[in-house]
Amino acid sequence: MEKEYYVSRAKLYRDEAQRAITYINNGDEQYSHLIYQNLCKSFRLELKVLKDDVPLYRQMLVEFNEQVANHNDILTNLVWIRARARQFE
């Protein structure tokens, strides 16, 4: 049950990253930026409350946070987040 929850969370991150990428491709930078900001906020908050018994999921969240902290290009970050979330599934 618990593993399914974390897999569904990773899928949610993947889907939201894809949705933001689609908005960028359609020329709607504003919606894309809002989705991106929400994703970043979710990574930070979920990492703070995550139990220590899911190390692979924690590692994914740490990598998400590092990626967005070290790279300013939103599209690059979204593509990376989408790909990394797929690896968790």
GIBELLIN-V29641 format. One record per backbone hydrogen bond with DSSP energy under -0.5 kcal/mol. CO is the residue of the C=O (numbers start at 0). NH is the residue of the N-H. E is the energy in kcal/mol with one decimal. If there is no record, write none. Layout:
CO|NH|E + CO|NH|E
//
This chain:
0|4|-1.6 + 1|5|-1.8 + 2|6|-2.3 + 3|7|-2.4 + 4|8|-2.0 + 5|9|-2.2 + 6|10|-2.3 + 7|11|-2.1 + 8|12|-2.4 + 9|13|-2.5 + 10|14|-2.9 + 11|15|-2.6 + 12|16|-2.3 + 13|17|-2.3 + 14|18|-2.4 + 15|19|-2.3 + 16|20|-2.3 + 17|21|-2.5 + 18|22|-2.0 + 19|23|-2.2 + 20|24|-2.6 + 21|25|-1.6 + 22|27|-2.9 + 23|26|-1.8 + 26|28|-1.0 + 27|31|-1.7 + 28|32|-2.6 + 29|33|-2.0 + 30|34|-2.4 + 31|35|-2.5 + 32|36|-2.6 + 33|37|-2.2 + 34|38|-2.4 + 35|39|-2.5 + 36|40|-2.3 + 37|41|-2.4 + 38|42|-2.5 + 39|43|-2.0 + 40|44|-2.5 + 41|45|-2.8 + 42|46|-2.1 + 43|47|-1.5 + 44|48|-1.4 + 45|49|-1.1 + 50|53|-0.7 + 53|57|-2.4 + 54|58|-2.6 + 55|59|-1.8 + 56|60|-2.2 + 57|61|-2.5 + 58|62|-2.5 + 59|63|-2.4 + 60|64|-2.5 + 61|65|-2.5 + 62|66|-2.7 + 63|67|-2.3 + 64|68|-1.7 + 65|69|-1.9 + 66|70|-1.3 + 71|73|-0.6 + 72|76|-2.2 + 73|77|-2.8 + 74|78|-2.5 + 75|79|-2.2 + 76|80|-2.9 + 77|81|-2.6 + 78|82|-2.2 + 79|83|-2.8 + 80|84|-2.6 + 81|85|-1.6 + 82|86|-1.3 + 83|87|-1.0 + 84|88|-1.1
//
